[in-house]
Amino acid sequence: MEESLIKRVMASIKCGICGQRYEPDNIGVLGHQEDLWFLRVFCSACHTQYLVAAVIREGRAPEVITDLTGAESDKFRNADMPTADEVLDMHNFLKAFDGDFSRLFSRK
């Protein structure tokens, strides 16, 4: 696997302190042994530095861990994505929701 691809993967991750995405120029590959990569990452926003050890396997899909049945997985895999309006509606609902599930589900 090429270092440039590793840097692109890391550049898609956000800093754990400030939430800023890492810049590719601030990601240094220190080395690797097979699938285990060691990186130095610097956040230009909050000046935090990290040492990252990452297992990156080329050409293998990650294992999916779920409690859904096969039929449920197929149902959601083939479902339409929620629209922006639906996401906003859910956001507004949750913002106002007081956590009383008994009352919520007893409505008629």
Stockholm file with secondary structure:
# STOCKHOLM 1.0

chainA/1-108         MEESLIKRVMASIKCGICGQRYEPDNIGVLGHQEDLWFLRVFCSACHTQYLVAAVIREGRAPEVITDLTGAESDKFRNADMPTADEVLDMHNFLKAFDGDFSRLFSRK
#=GR chainA/1-108 SS CCHHHHHHHHHTSBCTTTCCBCCGGGEEEEEEETTEEEEEEECTTTCCEEEEEEECCTTCCCCCCCSCCHHHHHHHHTSCCCCHHHHHHHHHHHHHCCSCHHHHHHCC
#=GC SS_cons         CCHHHHHHHHHTSBCTTTCCBCCGGGEEEEEEETTEEEEEEECTTTCCEEEEEEECCTTCCCCCCCSCCHHHHHHHHTSCCCCHHHHHHHHHHHHHCCSCHHHHHHCC
//
